[in-house]
Amino acid sequence: MAQTKRPSLALFITEPGRAIADYGATLASAPVLLSAPRGDGHPVLVLPGLLAEDASTATMRMYLRSLGYDVHGWRLGRNLGPTAAILSGMTARLEELHRGAGRSVSLVGWSLGGIFARELARSRP
């Protein structure tokens, strides 16, 4: 029987401090982030990484929305990998956004969501 390794106590104890440092880094980078080119209002579909869900991309979606894009989450719950429900759901969501806007939809993915985005773009240019 394989022995399970416990998470690092040092990482656990320092997590609040590391979170504050990450937040500070985000605030410090705000001037650069806010100088990004403005969007033209076209739809953007954001796909989360493995085991993540729309809540994990909320900050990214808020940022893209602030730039002037019409941003949407995938609405498929937790990303459990390439299950039949997720593969068909992503395609249906993309087609729904395209029909509703009558414009091309940009795809943004984080980690596994990025791989999904690339494959969706290949199958539905």
Secondary structure, DSSP 8 states (H G I E B T S, - for coil): --------HHHHHHHHHHHHHHHHHHHHTHHHHHTS----S-EEEEE--TT--GGGGHHHHHHHHHTT-EEEE--S-S--SS-HHHHHHHHHHHHHHHHHHSS--EEEE-THHHHHHHHHHHH--
